[in-house]
Structures are given as C-alpha cells and as structure tokens.
C-alpha cells in the first residue's frame, strides 16, 4: 500500500478502536474480537496485508505489546488479593493446562491420525490462556477482583508452562527421548528466578524514580526500564513476561512492603510508585498497542485448509468442554457462582500459541504445517467463543446452564441471598 494509505489506515484504526470500546461497554461484544476480525479481513480475506509486510518488526511489536499489557495489569493488582488468590491460581493453572493438553492430544490423535508425541505437542501449544485477551475482557465484565486476579495470573503462568512443555516435546520428538524432570526443573527455575528479578528490580526502580522524574521527558522511562528487565531476564533463559508481571505488582504495592518492619532495613526510606499522570499515560499506550496487536493477530492467522479448520473447530470445542471441570476442580468453593461460570468460559489462545505453532515447521518437523494450521484455527475460534460466551452468560439464560455446574459455589448463592439475575438484552 502507498505510504499515505498506510497512515490513513493507522488513523482510522485508532478511531475504530474507540468506537469498538464504546460498543463493548454497551453490548459486551469485545473490542478485541472486532479488531481481530478487521485483521482477518485485511489479511487472509482481502490479502491487502501479510505478516511479511511487517518484517522483523512484527514479532518485536507483539512482544512489546504483551510486556506493557502485563506490566500495566500487574500495577493494578492488590497484594492482599494476590495472597488470597494464589492457591486457586496455581491449582486452576495446572489442572486446566494438563487437562487441556491431554484432551487435545486424544482428540487430535483420532482426528488427525498423528502419534501421541506430536498431539501432546499440539496440546501444549494451545494449553495456555492469552493475557492480551483476558486483561481487557475482564476489566469490562463484572467480577470480584480476586476472580479477575486468578484469571490474569493464570494467563501469565500458563504461558510459561506452554512454552517450556511444548519446546520439551519438540526436542523429545527430534531426540527420541523425553526429559520430564528437566522440564519440571526448568519451569520452576524460570518462575522463581524471573519473579525474584522482577521484585528486586521494582525495589531498585522505586528508589530511583524520584531522581528519574527530575529528567526532562522522563514519562516513558518506566516502560523502558521494563523492556531492559525483560531483555536481561530472557537472555538468562527465564521468563521475561513473569518478571514484567512481578515488577508491576511489587511496584504498585511498594507501600505495603514499606509497612513491614523486617523489610525496612533493605528498602529506601520512602517507597515511590507511579503517579496518576504516569498511570494514565501508560493506559493510553496500552490502548494503542492493543489496537494494533489484535489487528496483527488477525492478519497472521491463516485458513489454508478447510478440513483442518473443521478439526480446529472440534479441538476448540474440546478445550472449552474440559475448561468446565478444570474450573470446578481448581477454584475455591467460596468463589461466587457467577465468577466461576465466567472463569469456565475464559480460555482464549493468543500470541504464545501463534509463536509456538511456527516452531515445528521451522524445525522441519514433517507435520509442522498441519499443526500450525490447526493452531491458527484454534486461536481465532477460541477468541470468538470466549467473546460470545461472555456476552451470552451476561445477557441470556446460558448463565443458568453454567450455574448448574457450579451450584455448590458461593455461600450467598447457596443461601439464596444473592440471586443472579439474567440481564435483558439492550
């Protein structure tokens, strides 16, 4: 496209994204779904844009977007809420990931006729949930803060699980052996060490922030520091995304750490976090990046083989089916029925799955193209299904259907003190 046309499209997308946000607030039709559809129209349908047009900038842009989304979401987390949610988060993450991986492996084995090592690889690729979809979606849905925190932390942790386990299966396919203990050790190492790096960096940045603000045009220095942190942690072989989340969570709760007597000897005299101006600026950056991120995701999706799209549809249905028992087993019984039902439909796939799906093809695994096509279908359809179900649960009798599965959840619901009315469609 001509340069002037490109600039026109960029400006138009920003205005469209604002309109989609308004549609989301009134109808609960998620803006991320509509932006993804625009990308699909521009890419696979009309062939006006391809991922190749972005060159090396595309993968860098998607990574930057996820870093900023995770950091900004981490800033909004409350430490007390995290403490109360961590048990449910860990159990939901582990149960959902391994249930999904196993169920997808069996489904793909019968539908594609592949060996279990390849289908387990596919299950690991699509085993995570996408923070880029979860974060904006949950912010506009009425849920308790603890339930939102569980979903957000699950998406960050499951990305690590998906990456490590999927790469482990790829290596085992090439070598003929699977090192389970090495895989488990790598998961724990990347989570713990990345978390420590994020927390330590947050204390350091809090101590430096007052001096940094004295510099001219310093409002973007905090995101720049997060990029540096991400890069260093990734170069050491750990999860930069986890480091970004922990950095945001600790920086956003720095006053809490200053209130702990045993921590004062290790901390600066005064804990400083981001002010309202910096948070508002960061929110605007997230909005812009999110807009172009989901258009790019739509452009990157390929539907090259219709039978594989049908298989991707079946696998997506399996993923959302096993999400119900995963939520039932993973969540604490104190979680309200409404929140448990919403957790049970939050299984969108995103950037991690798209990136991992390209690796078997790059490593010249014979079935790599097939796995990539199926994954792309699952990514798009899972975003669509999450969006549609979240709308239906808030507006239709589907809420009562899901409530049947979680009827033992929530003290107030069991006592009949707080009925869950179904909102009429406006």
C-alpha positions as CSV (number, residue, x, y, z in Angstrom):
1,X,0.0,0.0,0.0
2,X,1.0,3.6,-0.5
3,X,2.5,5.5,2.4
4,X,-0.4,7.9,2.6
5,X,-2.8,5.0,2.6
6,X,-0.9,3.3,5.4
7,X,-1.1,6.5,7.5
8,X,-4.8,6.8,6.7
9,X,-5.4,3.2,7.9
10,X,-3.5,3.8,11.1
11,X,-5.6,6.8,12.0
12,X,-8.8,5.1,11.0
13,X,-8.0,2.1,13.2
14,X,-7.5,4.3,16.3
15,X,-10.9,5.9,15.8
16,X,-12.5,2.5,15.1
17,X,-10.9,1.1,18.3
18,X,-12.5,3.9,20.3
19,X,-15.8,3.1,18.7
20,X,-15.4,-0.6,19.5
21,X,-14.6,0.2,23.1
22,X,-18.0,2.0,23.3
23,X,-19.7,-1.0,21.7
24,X,-18.1,-3.2,24.3
25,X,-19.3,-1.1,27.2
26,X,-22.9,-1.2,25.9
27,X,-23.3,-4.6,24.4
28,X,-20.4,-6.7,25.9
29,X,-19.2,-7.6,22.4
30,X,-15.5,-7.5,23.0
31,X,-13.4,-5.0,21.1
32,X,-10.5,-7.5,20.8
33,X,-12.7,-9.8,18.7
34,X,-13.8,-7.0,16.4
35,X,-10.2,-5.8,15.9
36,X,-9.1,-9.4,15.2
37,X,-11.8,-9.7,12.5
38,X,-10.6,-6.5,10.9
39,X,-7.1,-8.1,10.7
40,X,-8.6,-11.2,9.1
41,X,-10.4,-9.1,6.5
42,X,-7.2,-7.1,5.7
43,X,-5.1,-10.2,5.6
44,X,-6.4,-13.7,4.8
45,X,-9.6,-12.4,3.1
46,X,-8.6,-9.3,1.0
47,X,-4.8,-10.0,1.0
48,X,-4.0,-6.3,1.4
49,X,-1.6,-7.0,4.3
50,X,0.5,-10.0,5.2
51,X,2.8,-10.7,8.2
52,X,5.8,-10.5,5.7
53,X,5.0,-6.8,5.2
54,X,6.0,-6.2,8.9
55,X,9.3,-8.0,8.5
56,X,11.2,-8.3,11.8
57,X,9.1,-5.5,13.3
58,X,6.0,-7.7,13.7
59,X,7.4,-10.2,16.3
60,X,9.1,-7.3,18.2
61,X,5.8,-5.3,18.2
62,X,3.8,-8.2,19.6
63,X,6.4,-8.8,22.3
64,X,6.4,-5.2,23.3
65,X,2.6,-5.2,23.5
66,X,2.5,-8.2,25.8
67,X,5.2,-6.7,28.1
68,X,3.3,-3.4,28.5
69,X,-0.1,-5.2,29.0
70,X,1.4,-7.5,31.6
71,X,3.2,-4.7,33.4
72,X,0.2,-2.3,33.4
73,X,-2.1,-5.1,34.7
74,X,0.4,-6.0,37.4
75,X,0.4,-2.4,38.6
76,X,-3.4,-2.7,39.3
77,X,-3.0,-5.9,41.4
78,X,-3.6,-5.7,45.1
79,X,-1.2,-7.7,47.2
80,X,-3.8,-8.9,49.7
81,X,-6.0,-10.1,46.8
82,X,-3.0,-11.9,45.3
83,X,-2.3,-13.6,48.6
84,X,-5.8,-14.8,48.8
85,X,-5.9,-15.9,45.2
86,X,-2.6,-17.7,44.8
87,X,-3.8,-21.2,45.8
88,X,-6.7,-21.1,43.4
89,X,-4.5,-19.6,40.7
90,X,-1.9,-22.4,40.9
91,X,-4.5,-25.2,41.0
92,X,-6.6,-23.8,38.2
93,X,-3.5,-23.2,36.0
94,X,-2.0,-26.7,36.5
95,X,-5.3,-28.6,36.2
96,X,-6.5,-26.6,33.2
97,X,-3.2,-26.9,31.4
98,X,-2.7,-30.6,31.8
99,X,-6.4,-31.4,31.2
100,X,-6.4,-29.3,28.0
101,X,-3.1,-30.9,26.8
102,X,-4.3,-34.4,27.4
103,X,-7.8,-33.9,25.9
104,X,-6.4,-32.1,22.8
105,X,-3.8,-34.9,22.4
106,X,-6.5,-37.6,22.4
107,X,-8.8,-35.6,20.1
108,X,-6.0,-34.7,17.6
109,X,-4.8,-38.4,17.7
110,X,-8.2,-39.6,16.4
111,X,-9.0,-36.6,14.1
112,X,-5.5,-36.2,12.6
113,X,-4.1,-39.7,12.9
114,X,-0.9,-38.5,14.4
115,X,1.2,-40.1,17.1
116,X,0.8,-39.1,20.7
117,X,4.1,-37.3,20.9
118,X,3.0,-34.9,18.2
119,X,-0.5,-34.5,19.5
120,X,0.8,-33.8,23.1
121,X,3.0,-31.2,21.5
122,X,-0.1,-29.6,19.9
123,X,-1.9,-29.8,23.3
124,X,0.9,-28.0,25.0
125,X,1.0,-25.3,22.3
126,X,-2.7,-24.5,22.8
127,X,-2.7,-25.2,26.6
128,X,-2.2,-21.6,27.8
129,X,-4.7,-18.7,28.0
130,X,-3.9,-15.3,26.5
131,X,-3.3,-12.3,28.8
132,X,-3.7,-10.0,25.9
133,X,-7.4,-11.2,25.6
134,X,-8.0,-11.9,29.3
135,X,-6.9,-8.5,30.7
136,X,-9.1,-6.2,28.6
137,X,-12.1,-8.5,28.6
138,X,-12.2,-9.0,32.4
139,X,-11.8,-5.3,33.0
140,X,-15.2,-4.7,31.5
141,X,-17.0,-7.7,33.0
142,X,-18.5,-7.5,36.5
143,X,-16.4,-10.0,38.6
144,X,-14.9,-9.9,42.0
145,X,-11.3,-8.6,42.0
146,X,-10.0,-11.9,43.3
147,X,-11.5,-13.7,40.4
148,X,-10.0,-11.3,37.9
149,X,-6.7,-11.7,39.6
150,X,-6.9,-15.5,39.3
151,X,-7.6,-15.2,35.5
152,X,-4.8,-12.7,34.9
153,X,-2.2,-14.7,36.9
154,X,-3.3,-17.9,35.3
155,X,-2.7,-16.4,31.8
156,X,0.8,-15.3,32.8
157,X,1.8,-18.6,34.4
158,X,0.2,-20.8,31.7
159,X,2.3,-19.1,29.1
160,X,5.4,-20.3,30.8
161,X,4.0,-23.8,31.1
162,X,3.0,-23.8,27.5
163,X,6.4,-22.6,26.2
164,X,8.5,-24.9,28.3
165,X,6.4,-28.1,27.8
166,X,5.8,-27.5,24.1
167,X,9.5,-26.9,23.4
168,X,10.3,-30.0,25.6
169,X,8.1,-32.1,23.3
170,X,9.7,-30.7,20.2
171,X,13.1,-31.6,21.5
172,X,11.9,-35.1,22.5
173,X,10.5,-35.6,19.0
174,X,13.8,-34.9,17.5
175,X,15.9,-36.8,20.0
176,X,13.5,-39.6,20.6
177,X,13.6,-39.2,24.5
178,X,11.6,-37.0,26.8
179,X,13.3,-35.5,29.9
180,X,10.4,-34.9,32.3
181,X,12.5,-33.9,35.3
182,X,14.5,-31.5,33.3
183,X,11.2,-29.9,32.0
184,X,9.8,-29.6,35.5
185,X,13.0,-28.1,36.9
186,X,13.1,-25.5,34.1
187,X,9.5,-24.5,34.8
188,X,10.2,-23.9,38.5
189,X,13.5,-22.1,37.7
190,X,12.1,-19.8,35.2
191,X,9.1,-18.8,37.5
192,X,11.1,-18.4,40.7
193,X,14.2,-16.6,39.3
194,X,12.1,-14.4,37.0
195,X,9.9,-13.5,39.9
196,X,12.9,-12.6,42.1
197,X,14.4,-10.5,39.3
198,X,11.1,-8.6,38.8
199,X,10.7,-8.0,42.6
200,X,14.3,-6.8,43.1
201,X,14.1,-4.5,40.0
202,X,10.8,-3.0,41.4
203,X,12.6,-2.0,44.7
204,X,15.5,-0.6,42.7
205,X,13.3,1.4,40.4
206,X,11.2,2.8,43.3
207,X,14.4,4.1,44.9
208,X,15.5,5.7,41.6
209,X,12.1,7.1,40.5
210,X,12.2,10.4,42.3
211,X,15.6,11.2,40.6
212,X,14.4,9.9,37.2
213,X,11.4,12.3,37.3
214,X,13.8,15.3,37.5
215,X,14.9,14.4,34.0
216,X,13.3,16.1,31.0
217,X,10.7,14.0,29.1
218,X,11.0,11.1,31.6
219,X,7.4,9.8,31.5
220,X,8.4,6.8,29.3
221,X,11.4,5.8,31.4
222,X,9.5,3.2,33.4
223,X,8.3,1.2,30.4
224,X,11.8,1.5,29.0
225,X,13.1,0.0,32.3
226,X,10.6,-2.8,32.0
227,X,11.9,-3.5,28.5
228,X,15.5,-3.7,29.8
229,X,14.4,-6.0,32.6
230,X,12.6,-8.3,30.1
231,X,15.6,-8.4,27.8
232,X,18.0,-9.3,30.6
233,X,15.8,-12.0,32.1
234,X,15.1,-13.6,28.7
235,X,18.9,-13.6,27.9
236,X,19.5,-15.6,31.0
237,X,16.9,-18.1,29.8
238,X,14.0,-17.3,32.1
239,X,10.5,-15.7,31.6
240,X,10.7,-12.0,30.9
241,X,6.9,-11.9,31.0
242,X,6.7,-13.2,34.5
243,X,9.4,-10.7,35.5
244,X,7.3,-7.9,34.0
245,X,4.2,-9.0,35.9
246,X,6.0,-9.2,39.2
247,X,7.8,-5.9,38.6
248,X,4.4,-4.2,38.1
249,X,2.8,-5.9,41.1
250,X,5.6,-5.1,43.5
251,X,6.0,-1.5,42.3
252,X,2.2,-1.0,42.5
253,X,2.2,-2.3,46.1
254,X,5.5,-0.7,47.3
255,X,3.9,1.0,50.2
256,X,2.8,-2.4,51.6
257,X,6.4,-3.6,51.7
258,X,7.5,-0.4,53.5
259,X,4.9,-1.2,56.1
260,X,6.7,-4.5,57.0
261,X,9.2,-3.9,59.8
262,X,11.6,-6.6,58.7
263,X,11.8,-5.2,55.2
264,X,12.7,-1.6,56.2
265,X,16.3,-2.3,56.6
266,X,16.6,-3.4,53.0
267,X,14.4,-0.7,51.4
268,X,14.9,3.0,50.7
269,X,13.5,5.5,53.3
270,X,10.4,6.1,51.1
271,X,8.5,3.9,48.7
272,X,7.6,5.6,45.5
273,X,5.3,4.2,42.8
274,X,3.8,5.6,39.6
275,X,1.7,8.7,39.9
276,X,-1.7,9.3,38.3
277,X,-0.2,11.1,35.3
278,X,2.2,8.2,34.6
279,X,-0.5,5.6,35.0
280,X,-2.9,7.5,32.7
281,X,-0.1,7.7,30.1
282,X,0.6,4.0,30.4
283,X,-3.2,3.3,29.9
284,X,-3.1,5.3,26.6
285,X,-0.1,3.3,25.5
286,X,-1.8,0.0,26.3
287,X,-4.9,1.1,24.3
288,X,-2.8,1.9,21.2
289,X,-0.7,-1.2,21.4
290,X,-3.7,-3.4,22.0
291,X,-5.5,-1.9,19.0
292,X,-2.7,-2.8,16.5
293,X,-1.8,-6.1,18.3
294,X,-5.2,-7.7,17.6
295,X,-5.3,-6.4,14.0
296,X,-1.8,-8.0,13.6
297,X,-3.0,-11.3,15.1
298,X,-5.9,-11.3,12.6
299,X,-3.5,-10.6,9.7
300,X,-1.2,-13.5,10.9
301,X,-4.0,-16.1,11.1
302,X,-4.2,-18.5,8.1
303,X,-7.1,-20.7,7.0
304,X,-5.3,-22.6,4.2
305,X,-7.0,-26.0,4.5
306,X,-10.8,-26.2,5.2
307,X,-10.7,-29.7,6.7
308,X,-8.1,-28.6,9.2
309,X,-10.3,-25.6,10.1
310,X,-13.1,-28.1,10.9
311,X,-10.6,-30.1,13.0
312,X,-9.6,-26.9,14.7
313,X,-13.2,-26.2,15.5
314,X,-13.6,-29.6,17.1
315,X,-10.5,-29.2,19.2
316,X,-11.7,-25.7,20.3
317,X,-14.9,-27.3,21.5
318,X,-12.9,-29.9,23.4
319,X,-10.8,-27.1,25.1
320,X,-13.9,-25.3,26.3
321,X,-15.6,-28.5,27.4
322,X,-12.6,-29.5,29.7
323,X,-12.4,-25.9,31.0
324,X,-15.6,-26.6,33.0
325,X,-14.2,-29.4,35.1
326,X,-10.9,-27.6,35.4
327,X,-12.7,-24.6,36.9
328,X,-14.8,-26.8,39.1
329,X,-11.6,-28.6,40.5
330,X,-9.3,-25.6,40.5
331,X,-11.4,-22.9,42.1
332,X,-12.1,-22.5,45.8
333,X,-15.8,-23.1,46.8
334,X,-16.0,-19.6,48.1
335,X,-15.9,-18.2,44.5
336,X,-19.4,-16.9,43.5
337,X,-21.4,-18.9,41.0
338,X,-21.3,-16.1,38.5
339,X,-17.5,-15.7,38.7
340,X,-16.9,-19.5,38.5
341,X,-19.1,-19.6,35.4
342,X,-17.2,-16.8,33.8
343,X,-13.8,-18.4,34.6
344,X,-15.2,-21.6,32.9
345,X,-15.5,-19.8,29.6
346,X,-12.2,-17.9,29.7
347,X,-9.9,-20.0,27.5
348,X,-8.8,-17.8,24.7
349,X,-5.5,-18.6,23.0
350,X,-3.1,-15.9,21.8
351,X,0.5,-14.9,20.9
352,X,2.2,-17.8,22.7
353,X,0.2,-20.3,20.7
354,X,0.8,-18.5,17.4
355,X,4.6,-18.3,18.0
356,X,4.9,-21.9,19.2
357,X,2.9,-23.2,16.3
358,X,5.5,-21.8,13.9
359,X,8.4,-23.7,15.6
360,X,7.7,-27.3,14.4
361,X,7.6,-26.0,10.8
362,X,10.9,-24.1,11.3
363,X,12.4,-27.2,12.8
364,X,11.4,-29.2,9.7
365,X,9.0,-31.5,11.6
366,X,7.1,-33.2,8.8
367,X,3.6,-32.4,10.2
368,X,4.6,-28.9,11.2
369,X,2.4,-27.2,8.6
370,X,-0.6,-29.2,9.7
371,X,0.0,-28.3,13.4
372,X,0.3,-24.7,12.5
373,X,-2.9,-24.5,10.5
374,X,-4.9,-26.3,13.3
375,X,-3.4,-23.9,15.9
376,X,-4.3,-20.8,14.0
377,X,-7.9,-22.0,13.7
378,X,-8.0,-22.7,17.5
379,X,-6.5,-19.3,18.3
380,X,-9.2,-17.4,16.3
381,X,-12.1,-19.6,17.3
382,X,-11.2,-19.6,21.0
383,X,-11.2,-15.8,21.0
384,X,-14.5,-15.8,19.2
385,X,-16.0,-18.4,21.6
386,X,-14.7,-16.6,24.7
387,X,-16.2,-13.4,23.5
388,X,-19.6,-14.9,22.5
389,X,-19.9,-16.9,25.7
390,X,-19.0,-14.0,27.9
391,X,-21.8,-12.0,26.2
392,X,-24.3,-14.8,26.5
393,X,-23.6,-15.5,30.1
394,X,-24.2,-11.9,31.0
395,X,-27.3,-11.5,28.8
396,X,-29.1,-14.8,28.4
397,X,-30.3,-17.9,30.2
398,X,-26.9,-19.5,29.5
399,X,-26.0,-18.2,32.9
400,X,-28.4,-20.6,34.5
401,X,-26.9,-23.5,32.5
402,X,-23.4,-22.9,33.7
403,X,-24.8,-22.2,37.2
404,X,-25.8,-25.9,37.3
405,X,-22.2,-27.0,37.2
406,X,-21.2,-24.6,40.0
407,X,-24.3,-24.8,42.2
408,X,-22.1,-25.6,45.2
409,X,-20.0,-22.5,44.8
410,X,-20.5,-19.2,46.7
411,X,-22.1,-19.1,50.1
412,X,-24.5,-16.3,49.2
413,X,-25.8,-18.2,46.2
414,X,-26.3,-21.4,48.2
415,X,-28.2,-19.5,50.8
416,X,-30.3,-17.8,48.2
417,X,-29.4,-14.4,49.5
418,X,-28.0,-13.0,46.3
419,X,-29.8,-14.3,43.2
420,X,-28.1,-14.0,39.9
421,X,-30.5,-12.2,37.6
422,X,-30.1,-12.5,33.8
423,X,-29.8,-9.1,32.3
424,X,-32.1,-8.3,29.4
425,X,-30.5,-7.6,26.0
426,X,-30.4,-3.9,25.5
